[in-house]
């Protein structure tokens, strides 16, 4: 009769992978954590401030150089100010204003280059934000896994404890071998080791989430909600197209290509001379004042060594920017295809476990439990079926975690919402 009670417990505990009632405890939603990460994460804040700083550069770069005011005097007879003033035509006291004016188009190009750099920093800011959110989601899903796996192992440990008691009773009356007791005790110890590892993983994920959210060490996190990522309906082609359109990593590299193209034009502008305009007034004492107007030109006379090399440098930088874009694009294409295949495979395996593998394993376990009561099956067969079903259920949770992690990585690369 006691074995029949165990059989009933087995049917209840292992009949399917489904949510069951949990004791009330602190729950935390992914949406709340995501909002907190955006507001508190230091990496996001640093990237935002870097972008805000870059936004201030275009107006600076496109403005004229600061003018220069020169004050001075010329004396005749002795070095004191005013010596010879009004008596000698060389003696004077005056002021001169100088303004450097770059060649036409240089200021506009400098401002455009700084603007492209600011746009690249904005794309980098978005990339950092997506990376932080992806890290948070992955930590959240791993934490969710530890709770689900712990609940599963706890249920099976309860069943295994009862099987051990029955085996001990049967051994005491000579209906079971001593090795059956040892096997059951060993399996119980194995479950304990797996629970210890899950507890360590849970604490690590607590620490990771608090670090991402910039919280104090030891801040309570709570248990994740029992949510499942939505089904992946997008095709591989749609994900690749979304990446080309939305990925901030590609957007950043594209802005750097545009910035490098402007830099090539800027280097070519260096062949044209800059001019400095000067205007001065000199006080001559009793003699009429003297005025001066002058234009100074910066002549690129060493262009074959300086300007030409500058153009070649910027052309190489432009080529490097294009190759960087291609490398990033190829890397993203590979990673997206890889994670897409992982997500597809995990989704199929989850359906197989829930619809076929686990139910069939439960039937085998129930059958072995029934025949074990009559002595037709030995305990090792029952224990083998028990561990088989447990492994199948753990494999289901492993694949559910792999599916969620793959979606979070795809979300980071494509810039498209896939997990919720």
C-alpha beads as a LAMMPS data file, in Angstrom:
LAMMPS data file: protein, C-alpha beads

420 atoms
419 bonds

1 atom types
1 bond types

-500.0 500.0 xlo xhi
-500.0 500.0 ylo yhi
-500.0 500.0 zlo zhi

Masses

1 110.0

Atoms # bond

1 1 1 0.000 0.000 0.000
2 1 1 2.841 2.350 0.734
3 1 1 4.231 1.764 -2.744
4 1 1 0.840 2.600 -4.221
5 1 1 0.964 5.948 -2.405
6 1 1 4.390 6.569 -3.894
7 1 1 3.001 5.757 -7.316
8 1 1 0.296 8.370 -6.853
9 1 1 2.912 10.927 -5.824
10 1 1 4.970 10.071 -8.891
11 1 1 2.014 10.633 -11.185
12 1 1 1.300 13.993 -9.585
13 1 1 4.909 15.213 -9.453
14 1 1 6.215 13.925 -12.779
15 1 1 3.212 13.708 -15.111
16 1 1 4.133 16.930 -16.999
17 1 1 6.331 20.004 -16.926
18 1 1 3.932 22.649 -15.702
19 1 1 3.748 25.577 -13.347
20 1 1 2.642 24.776 -9.837
21 1 1 1.566 26.831 -6.840
22 1 1 4.414 28.590 -5.122
23 1 1 4.607 29.956 -1.627
24 1 1 4.190 33.751 -1.562
25 1 1 7.540 35.501 -1.893
26 1 1 9.056 38.651 -3.291
27 1 1 8.656 38.752 -7.070
28 1 1 10.499 41.016 -9.472
29 1 1 9.560 41.721 -13.070
30 1 1 11.979 42.088 -15.947
31 1 1 10.315 45.340 -17.008
32 1 1 11.027 46.938 -13.619
33 1 1 14.664 45.841 -13.675
34 1 1 15.116 47.075 -17.240
35 1 1 13.803 50.537 -16.352
36 1 1 16.074 50.679 -13.331
37 1 1 19.091 49.636 -15.403
38 1 1 18.485 52.400 -17.946
39 1 1 18.332 54.971 -15.161
40 1 1 21.104 53.704 -12.884
41 1 1 23.672 51.704 -14.852
42 1 1 27.031 53.582 -14.876
43 1 1 28.046 52.281 -18.320
44 1 1 24.889 53.731 -19.856
45 1 1 25.342 57.003 -17.973
46 1 1 28.972 57.278 -19.097
47 1 1 28.064 56.637 -22.742
48 1 1 25.273 59.198 -22.534
49 1 1 27.582 61.870 -21.131
50 1 1 30.176 61.103 -23.784
51 1 1 27.529 61.628 -26.449
52 1 1 26.357 64.859 -24.835
53 1 1 29.948 66.094 -24.780
54 1 1 30.405 65.193 -28.459
55 1 1 27.321 67.230 -29.347
56 1 1 29.122 70.391 -28.200
57 1 1 31.989 70.019 -30.671
58 1 1 30.393 70.864 -34.069
59 1 1 29.805 74.527 -33.221
60 1 1 33.309 74.815 -31.821
61 1 1 34.930 73.285 -34.883
62 1 1 32.907 75.373 -37.350
63 1 1 33.689 78.689 -35.650
64 1 1 36.457 81.088 -36.669
65 1 1 39.678 81.013 -34.638
66 1 1 39.728 83.558 -31.840
67 1 1 41.029 86.963 -32.960
68 1 1 44.256 88.353 -31.509
69 1 1 44.784 91.885 -30.188
70 1 1 48.339 93.231 -30.016
71 1 1 49.316 96.272 -27.908
72 1 1 52.727 97.890 -28.153
73 1 1 54.894 100.926 -28.767
74 1 1 58.065 101.970 -30.578
75 1 1 60.366 104.440 -28.807
76 1 1 63.343 106.427 -30.109
77 1 1 66.238 107.608 -27.894
78 1 1 65.556 105.314 -24.916
79 1 1 63.390 102.261 -24.244
80 1 1 60.862 104.108 -22.076
81 1 1 57.269 104.369 -23.398
82 1 1 56.672 107.607 -25.305
83 1 1 60.325 108.373 -25.927
84 1 1 60.567 110.309 -29.187
85 1 1 56.783 110.405 -29.587
86 1 1 55.793 113.431 -31.731
87 1 1 59.412 114.206 -32.660
88 1 1 60.460 111.073 -34.555
89 1 1 58.403 109.358 -37.219
90 1 1 59.440 105.947 -35.907
91 1 1 58.076 106.538 -32.417
92 1 1 54.465 105.481 -31.873
93 1 1 52.065 103.617 -29.628
94 1 1 49.352 101.490 -31.161
95 1 1 47.001 98.550 -31.243
96 1 1 46.607 95.823 -33.892
97 1 1 43.763 93.333 -34.452
98 1 1 44.452 90.012 -36.237
99 1 1 41.919 87.457 -37.473
100 1 1 42.862 84.153 -39.052
101 1 1 40.454 83.026 -41.786
102 1 1 40.772 79.421 -42.999
103 1 1 40.420 78.646 -46.681
104 1 1 36.804 78.508 -47.911
105 1 1 35.022 75.291 -46.926
106 1 1 37.376 74.254 -44.122
107 1 1 35.189 75.404 -41.245
108 1 1 32.119 73.754 -42.719
109 1 1 33.991 70.482 -43.170
110 1 1 35.336 70.598 -39.619
111 1 1 31.847 71.130 -38.259
112 1 1 30.453 68.291 -40.402
113 1 1 33.213 65.941 -39.224
114 1 1 32.466 66.745 -35.587
115 1 1 28.756 66.231 -36.264
116 1 1 29.413 62.764 -37.686
117 1 1 31.539 61.946 -34.638
118 1 1 28.665 63.009 -32.397
119 1 1 26.269 60.825 -34.370
120 1 1 28.679 57.911 -34.009
121 1 1 28.766 58.504 -30.241
122 1 1 24.963 58.399 -30.202
123 1 1 25.047 55.025 -31.946
124 1 1 27.644 53.880 -29.408
125 1 1 25.382 55.058 -26.588
126 1 1 22.536 52.981 -28.022
127 1 1 24.870 49.991 -28.419
128 1 1 25.922 50.238 -24.771
129 1 1 22.294 50.473 -23.685
130 1 1 21.349 47.376 -25.694
131 1 1 24.383 45.496 -24.343
132 1 1 23.526 46.325 -20.731
133 1 1 19.881 45.341 -21.195
134 1 1 20.969 42.079 -22.862
135 1 1 23.274 41.320 -19.916
136 1 1 20.438 42.035 -17.514
137 1 1 17.993 39.826 -19.385
138 1 1 20.473 36.977 -19.559
139 1 1 21.142 37.235 -15.825
140 1 1 17.374 37.362 -15.217
141 1 1 16.746 34.242 -17.318
142 1 1 19.601 32.395 -15.621
143 1 1 18.169 33.338 -12.239
144 1 1 14.756 32.167 -13.387
145 1 1 16.334 28.864 -14.403
146 1 1 17.864 28.313 -10.956
147 1 1 14.456 28.647 -9.292
148 1 1 12.688 26.353 -11.770
149 1 1 15.435 23.720 -11.584
150 1 1 15.532 23.920 -7.786
151 1 1 11.769 23.360 -7.569
152 1 1 12.065 20.366 -9.882
153 1 1 14.920 18.818 -7.901
154 1 1 13.121 19.439 -4.614
155 1 1 10.017 17.616 -5.871
156 1 1 12.085 14.683 -7.077
157 1 1 14.110 14.570 -3.881
158 1 1 10.880 14.181 -1.907
159 1 1 9.841 11.300 -4.124
160 1 1 13.294 9.745 -3.918
161 1 1 13.272 9.998 -0.112
162 1 1 10.027 8.047 0.003
163 1 1 11.390 5.466 -2.420
164 1 1 14.419 5.103 -0.158
165 1 1 12.230 4.484 2.879
166 1 1 10.270 1.802 1.061
167 1 1 13.506 0.185 -0.142
168 1 1 14.867 0.155 3.392
169 1 1 11.664 -1.535 4.616
170 1 1 11.824 -4.114 1.836
171 1 1 15.493 -4.743 2.599
172 1 1 14.709 -5.252 6.299
173 1 1 12.298 -8.053 5.412
174 1 1 14.601 -9.578 2.819
175 1 1 12.686 -8.457 -0.280
176 1 1 15.348 -6.047 -1.542
177 1 1 19.109 -6.121 -1.964
178 1 1 21.423 -3.945 0.090
179 1 1 22.782 -2.363 -3.071
180 1 1 19.297 -0.973 -3.747
181 1 1 19.541 1.059 -0.559
182 1 1 23.033 2.270 -1.461
183 1 1 21.899 3.256 -4.952
184 1 1 18.992 5.264 -3.601
185 1 1 21.216 6.976 -1.042
186 1 1 23.769 7.819 -3.747
187 1 1 21.089 9.314 -5.979
188 1 1 19.859 11.428 -3.076
189 1 1 23.382 12.744 -2.522
190 1 1 23.697 13.550 -6.233
191 1 1 20.501 15.602 -6.043
192 1 1 21.940 17.458 -3.067
193 1 1 25.097 18.363 -4.999
194 1 1 23.009 19.707 -7.871
195 1 1 20.981 21.815 -5.450
196 1 1 24.169 23.234 -3.959
197 1 1 25.403 24.233 -7.427
198 1 1 22.061 25.864 -8.222
199 1 1 22.193 27.835 -4.990
200 1 1 25.682 29.090 -5.832
201 1 1 24.497 30.049 -9.332
202 1 1 21.516 31.896 -7.852
203 1 1 23.686 33.956 -5.544
204 1 1 26.028 34.785 -8.435
205 1 1 23.084 36.026 -10.512
206 1 1 21.888 38.119 -7.564
207 1 1 25.313 39.757 -7.436
208 1 1 25.381 40.260 -11.219
209 1 1 21.963 41.928 -11.302
210 1 1 22.866 44.223 -8.410
211 1 1 26.085 45.146 -10.211
212 1 1 24.250 45.976 -13.439
213 1 1 21.724 48.074 -11.523
214 1 1 24.464 49.840 -9.540
215 1 1 22.977 48.662 -6.248
216 1 1 24.694 48.054 -2.948
217 1 1 26.134 44.586 -2.366
218 1 1 23.563 42.245 -0.859
219 1 1 20.492 44.181 -1.979
220 1 1 17.534 41.738 -2.185
221 1 1 16.554 40.951 -5.765
222 1 1 13.574 38.666 -5.444
223 1 1 12.342 35.744 -7.510
224 1 1 11.785 36.328 -11.230
225 1 1 8.283 36.075 -12.580
226 1 1 7.356 32.822 -14.285
227 1 1 7.422 34.164 -17.835
228 1 1 8.437 32.586 -21.091
229 1 1 9.916 34.470 -24.059
230 1 1 7.465 34.778 -26.894
231 1 1 7.708 32.572 -29.956
232 1 1 10.286 33.608 -32.532
233 1 1 8.239 34.339 -35.643
234 1 1 10.789 36.424 -37.573
235 1 1 12.720 34.720 -40.348
236 1 1 16.486 34.840 -40.670
237 1 1 16.210 37.219 -43.616
238 1 1 14.003 39.566 -41.590
239 1 1 16.484 39.551 -38.712
240 1 1 19.385 40.324 -41.039
241 1 1 17.403 43.158 -42.640
242 1 1 16.547 44.554 -39.203
243 1 1 20.233 44.440 -38.292
244 1 1 21.251 46.486 -41.328
245 1 1 18.583 49.035 -40.481
246 1 1 18.607 49.189 -36.685
247 1 1 21.900 47.828 -35.360
248 1 1 23.761 50.634 -33.541
249 1 1 27.047 48.813 -34.079
250 1 1 26.632 49.055 -37.852
251 1 1 25.255 52.567 -37.475
252 1 1 28.346 53.637 -35.559
253 1 1 30.675 52.232 -38.208
254 1 1 28.623 53.849 -40.977
255 1 1 28.931 57.264 -39.334
256 1 1 32.680 56.788 -39.065
257 1 1 32.819 56.028 -42.804
258 1 1 30.994 59.287 -43.492
259 1 1 33.307 61.127 -41.127
260 1 1 36.384 59.662 -42.866
261 1 1 35.045 60.733 -46.284
262 1 1 34.737 64.295 -44.986
263 1 1 38.263 64.047 -43.575
264 1 1 39.586 63.229 -47.061
265 1 1 37.969 66.392 -48.404
266 1 1 39.369 68.317 -45.478
267 1 1 42.876 67.037 -46.211
268 1 1 42.547 68.213 -49.801
269 1 1 41.516 71.642 -48.565
270 1 1 44.907 71.902 -46.873
271 1 1 46.385 72.629 -50.313
272 1 1 44.643 76.028 -50.155
273 1 1 46.311 78.753 -48.072
274 1 1 44.780 80.244 -44.952
275 1 1 44.893 84.011 -44.580
276 1 1 45.330 86.219 -41.531
277 1 1 43.939 89.751 -41.780
278 1 1 45.617 92.457 -39.684
279 1 1 44.465 96.006 -38.979
280 1 1 46.338 98.488 -36.741
281 1 1 46.210 102.057 -35.439
282 1 1 49.331 103.882 -34.202
283 1 1 49.360 107.122 -32.221
284 1 1 52.192 109.439 -33.355
285 1 1 51.846 112.284 -30.847
286 1 1 51.694 115.690 -32.585
287 1 1 52.166 114.040 -35.957
288 1 1 49.274 112.492 -37.919
289 1 1 48.321 108.959 -36.758
290 1 1 49.437 105.952 -38.767
291 1 1 47.200 103.103 -39.936
292 1 1 48.152 99.621 -41.082
293 1 1 46.223 96.936 -42.961
294 1 1 47.960 93.667 -43.828
295 1 1 47.091 90.179 -45.082
296 1 1 49.350 87.251 -44.184
297 1 1 49.049 84.041 -46.221
298 1 1 50.078 80.583 -45.053
299 1 1 51.634 79.121 -48.192
300 1 1 51.650 75.266 -48.413
301 1 1 55.002 75.274 -50.127
302 1 1 56.011 71.828 -48.825
303 1 1 52.860 70.173 -50.128
304 1 1 54.688 67.121 -51.549
305 1 1 55.830 66.205 -48.044
306 1 1 52.970 67.429 -45.890
307 1 1 49.613 67.959 -47.632
308 1 1 50.021 65.035 -50.020
309 1 1 50.884 62.717 -47.138
310 1 1 47.882 64.058 -45.219
311 1 1 45.545 63.172 -48.086
312 1 1 47.027 59.669 -48.339
313 1 1 46.600 59.237 -44.589
314 1 1 42.910 60.130 -44.696
315 1 1 42.314 57.927 -47.737
316 1 1 43.797 55.016 -45.775
317 1 1 41.604 55.894 -42.803
318 1 1 38.553 55.861 -45.067
319 1 1 39.494 52.430 -46.389
320 1 1 40.027 51.205 -42.828
321 1 1 36.575 52.492 -41.797
322 1 1 34.941 50.642 -44.664
323 1 1 36.758 47.428 -43.775
324 1 1 35.712 47.839 -40.144
325 1 1 32.093 48.134 -41.259
326 1 1 32.437 44.979 -43.362
327 1 1 34.038 43.088 -40.481
328 1 1 31.282 44.144 -38.080
329 1 1 28.620 43.219 -40.629
330 1 1 30.100 39.774 -41.236
331 1 1 30.494 39.128 -37.509
332 1 1 26.891 40.112 -36.863
333 1 1 25.664 37.957 -39.736
334 1 1 27.433 34.916 -38.329
335 1 1 26.286 35.525 -34.757
336 1 1 22.689 36.133 -35.851
337 1 1 22.615 32.939 -37.912
338 1 1 24.166 30.984 -35.041
339 1 1 21.730 32.281 -32.416
340 1 1 18.812 31.912 -34.806
341 1 1 19.660 28.222 -35.279
342 1 1 20.101 27.794 -31.511
343 1 1 16.687 29.360 -30.877
344 1 1 15.026 27.180 -33.525
345 1 1 16.614 23.995 -32.224
346 1 1 15.783 24.817 -28.597
347 1 1 12.155 25.581 -29.505
348 1 1 11.802 22.222 -31.253
349 1 1 13.469 20.363 -28.393
350 1 1 11.184 22.045 -25.848
351 1 1 8.137 20.811 -27.768
352 1 1 9.588 17.301 -27.995
353 1 1 10.274 17.170 -24.271
354 1 1 6.840 18.454 -23.267
355 1 1 4.781 16.558 -25.841
356 1 1 6.668 13.279 -26.260
357 1 1 9.826 12.552 -24.298
358 1 1 8.747 13.467 -20.758
359 1 1 5.243 11.938 -21.000
360 1 1 6.704 8.684 -22.343
361 1 1 9.348 8.683 -19.629
362 1 1 6.664 9.188 -16.999
363 1 1 4.705 6.241 -18.378
364 1 1 7.813 4.075 -18.146
365 1 1 8.416 5.220 -14.570
366 1 1 4.804 4.595 -13.541
367 1 1 4.908 1.144 -15.109
368 1 1 8.139 0.243 -13.334
369 1 1 6.716 1.464 -10.022
370 1 1 3.628 -0.687 -10.481
371 1 1 5.566 -3.824 -11.364
372 1 1 8.146 -3.185 -8.646
373 1 1 5.395 -3.774 -6.071
374 1 1 4.827 -7.262 -7.457
375 1 1 8.527 -8.013 -7.742
376 1 1 8.547 -8.266 -11.523
377 1 1 11.026 -5.389 -11.829
378 1 1 14.050 -4.761 -9.654
379 1 1 14.736 -1.468 -7.912
380 1 1 17.571 -0.545 -10.235
381 1 1 15.117 -0.401 -13.144
382 1 1 12.838 1.888 -11.142
383 1 1 15.773 4.103 -10.193
384 1 1 16.998 4.188 -13.803
385 1 1 13.574 5.325 -15.003
386 1 1 13.432 7.912 -12.224
387 1 1 16.799 9.465 -13.154
388 1 1 15.860 9.309 -16.843
389 1 1 12.696 11.371 -16.325
390 1 1 14.548 13.802 -14.077
391 1 1 17.235 14.300 -16.728
392 1 1 14.594 14.846 -19.392
393 1 1 12.884 17.518 -17.330
394 1 1 16.195 19.206 -16.559
395 1 1 17.007 19.105 -20.270
396 1 1 13.743 20.903 -20.941
397 1 1 14.737 23.738 -18.602
398 1 1 18.208 23.812 -20.161
399 1 1 16.705 24.276 -23.611
400 1 1 14.272 26.906 -22.324
401 1 1 17.251 28.841 -20.956
402 1 1 19.185 28.444 -24.218
403 1 1 16.160 29.725 -26.143
404 1 1 15.778 32.798 -23.952
405 1 1 19.505 33.590 -24.053
406 1 1 19.591 33.266 -27.839
407 1 1 16.649 35.651 -28.186
408 1 1 18.280 38.211 -25.899
409 1 1 21.466 38.110 -27.979
410 1 1 19.477 38.467 -31.193
411 1 1 17.680 41.406 -29.649
412 1 1 20.966 43.112 -28.861
413 1 1 22.334 42.653 -32.389
414 1 1 19.192 43.500 -34.353
415 1 1 17.863 46.286 -32.139
416 1 1 14.459 44.619 -32.453
417 1 1 12.241 43.549 -29.523
418 1 1 12.046 39.745 -29.483
419 1 1 11.786 38.618 -25.858
420 1 1 8.762 40.554 -24.605

Bonds

1 1 1 2
2 1 2 3
3 1 3 4
4 1 4 5
5 1 5 6
6 1 6 7
7 1 7 8
8 1 8 9
9 1 9 10
10 1 10 11
11 1 11 12
12 1 12 13
13 1 13 14
14 1 14 15
15 1 15 16
16 1 16 17
17 1 17 18
18 1 18 19
19 1 19 20
20 1 20 21
21 1 21 22
22 1 22 23
23 1 23 24
24 1 24 25
25 1 25 26
26 1 26 27
27 1 27 28
28 1 28 29
29 1 29 30
30 1 30 31
31 1 31 32
32 1 32 33
33 1 33 34
34 1 34 35
35 1 35 36
36 1 36 37
37 1 37 38
38 1 38 39
39 1 39 40
40 1 40 41
41 1 41 42
42 1 42 43
43 1 43 44
44 1 44 45
45 1 45 46
46 1 46 47
47 1 47 48
48 1 48 49
49 1 49 50
50 1 50 51
51 1 51 52
52 1 52 53
53 1 53 54
54 1 54 55
55 1 55 56
56 1 56 57
57 1 57 58
58 1 58 59
59 1 59 60
60 1 60 61
61 1 61 62
62 1 62 63
63 1 63 64
64 1 64 65
65 1 65 66
66 1 66 67
67 1 67 68
68 1 68 69
69 1 69 70
70 1 70 71
71 1 71 72
72 1 72 73
73 1 73 74
74 1 74 75
75 1 75 76
76 1 76 77
77 1 77 78
78 1 78 79
79 1 79 80
80 1 80 81
81 1 81 82
82 1 82 83
83 1 83 84
84 1 84 85
85 1 85 86
86 1 86 87
87 1 87 88
88 1 88 89
89 1 89 90
90 1 90 91
91 1 91 92
92 1 92 93
93 1 93 94
94 1 94 95
95 1 95 96
96 1 96 97
97 1 97 98
98 1 98 99
99 1 99 100
100 1 100 101
101 1 101 102
102 1 102 103
103 1 103 104
104 1 104 105
105 1 105 106
106 1 106 107
107 1 107 108
108 1 108 109
109 1 109 110
110 1 110 111
111 1 111 112
112 1 112 113
113 1 113 114
114 1 114 115
115 1 115 116
116 1 116 117
117 1 117 118
118 1 118 119
119 1 119 120
120 1 120 121
121 1 121 122
122 1 122 123
123 1 123 124
124 1 124 125
125 1 125 126
126 1 126 127
127 1 127 128
128 1 128 129
129 1 129 130
130 1 130 131
131 1 131 132
132 1 132 133
133 1 133 134
134 1 134 135
135 1 135 136
136 1 136 137
137 1 137 138
138 1 138 139
139 1 139 140
140 1 140 141
141 1 141 142
142 1 142 143
143 1 143 144
144 1 144 145
145 1 145 146
146 1 146 147
147 1 147 148
148 1 148 149
149 1 149 150
150 1 150 151
151 1 151 152
152 1 152 153
153 1 153 154
154 1 154 155
155 1 155 156
156 1 156 157
157 1 157 158
158 1 158 159
159 1 159 160
160 1 160 161
161 1 161 162
162 1 162 163
163 1 163 164
164 1 164 165
165 1 165 166
166 1 166 167
167 1 167 168
168 1 168 169
169 1 169 170
170 1 170 171
171 1 171 172
172 1 172 173
173 1 173 174
174 1 174 175
175 1 175 176
176 1 176 177
177 1 177 178
178 1 178 179
179 1 179 180
180 1 180 181
181 1 181 182
182 1 182 183
183 1 183 184
184 1 184 185
185 1 185 186
186 1 186 187
187 1 187 188
188 1 188 189
189 1 189 190
190 1 190 191
191 1 191 192
192 1 192 193
193 1 193 194
194 1 194 195
195 1 195 196
196 1 196 197
197 1 197 198
198 1 198 199
199 1 199 200
200 1 200 201
201 1 201 202
202 1 202 203
203 1 203 204
204 1 204 205
205 1 205 206
206 1 206 207
207 1 207 208
208 1 208 209
209 1 209 210
210 1 210 211
211 1 211 212
212 1 212 213
213 1 213 214
214 1 214 215
215 1 215 216
216 1 216 217
217 1 217 218
218 1 218 219
219 1 219 220
220 1 220 221
221 1 221 222
222 1 222 223
223 1 223 224
224 1 224 225
225 1 225 226
226 1 226 227
227 1 227 228
228 1 228 229
229 1 229 230
230 1 230 231
231 1 231 232
232 1 232 233
233 1 233 234
234 1 234 235
235 1 235 236
236 1 236 237
237 1 237 238
238 1 238 239
239 1 239 240
240 1 240 241
241 1 241 242
242 1 242 243
243 1 243 244
244 1 244 245
245 1 245 246
246 1 246 247
247 1 247 248
248 1 248 249
249 1 249 250
250 1 250 251
251 1 251 252
252 1 252 253
253 1 253 254
254 1 254 255
255 1 255 256
256 1 256 257
257 1 257 258
258 1 258 259
259 1 259 260
260 1 260 261
261 1 261 262
262 1 262 263
263 1 263 264
264 1 264 265
265 1 265 266
266 1 266 267
267 1 267 268
268 1 268 269
269 1 269 270
270 1 270 271
271 1 271 272
272 1 272 273
273 1 273 274
274 1 274 275
275 1 275 276
276 1 276 277
277 1 277 278
278 1 278 279
279 1 279 280
280 1 280 281
281 1 281 282
282 1 282 283
283 1 283 284
284 1 284 285
285 1 285 286
286 1 286 287
287 1 287 288
288 1 288 289
289 1 289 290
290 1 290 291
291 1 291 292
292 1 292 293
293 1 293 294
294 1 294 295
295 1 295 296
296 1 296 297
297 1 297 298
298 1 298 299
299 1 299 300
300 1 300 301
301 1 301 302
302 1 302 303
303 1 303 304
304 1 304 305
305 1 305 306
306 1 306 307
307 1 307 308
308 1 308 309
309 1 309 310
310 1 310 311
311 1 311 312
312 1 312 313
313 1 313 314
314 1 314 315
315 1 315 316
316 1 316 317
317 1 317 318
318 1 318 319
319 1 319 320
320 1 320 321
321 1 321 322
322 1 322 323
323 1 323 324
324 1 324 325
325 1 325 326
326 1 326 327
327 1 327 328
328 1 328 329
329 1 329 330
330 1 330 331
331 1 331 332
332 1 332 333
333 1 333 334
334 1 334 335
335 1 335 336
336 1 336 337
337 1 337 338
338 1 338 339
339 1 339 340
340 1 340 341
341 1 341 342
342 1 342 343
343 1 343 344
344 1 344 345
345 1 345 346
346 1 346 347
347 1 347 348
348 1 348 349
349 1 349 350
350 1 350 351
351 1 351 352
352 1 352 353
353 1 353 354
354 1 354 355
355 1 355 356
356 1 356 357
357 1 357 358
358 1 358 359
359 1 359 360
360 1 360 361
361 1 361 362
362 1 362 363
363 1 363 364
364 1 364 365
365 1 365 366
366 1 366 367
367 1 367 368
368 1 368 369
369 1 369 370
370 1 370 371
371 1 371 372
372 1 372 373
373 1 373 374
374 1 374 375
375 1 375 376
376 1 376 377
377 1 377 378
378 1 378 379
379 1 379 380
380 1 380 381
381 1 381 382
382 1 382 383
383 1 383 384
384 1 384 385
385 1 385 386
386 1 386 387
387 1 387 388
388 1 388 389
389 1 389 390
390 1 390 391
391 1 391 392
392 1 392 393
393 1 393 394
394 1 394 395
395 1 395 396
396 1 396 397
397 1 397 398
398 1 398 399
399 1 399 400
400 1 400 401
401 1 401 402
402 1 402 403
403 1 403 404
404 1 404 405
405 1 405 406
406 1 406 407
407 1 407 408
408 1 408 409
409 1 409 410
410 1 410 411
411 1 411 412
412 1 412 413
413 1 413 414
414 1 414 415
415 1 415 416
416 1 416 417
417 1 417 418
418 1 418 419
419 1 419 420
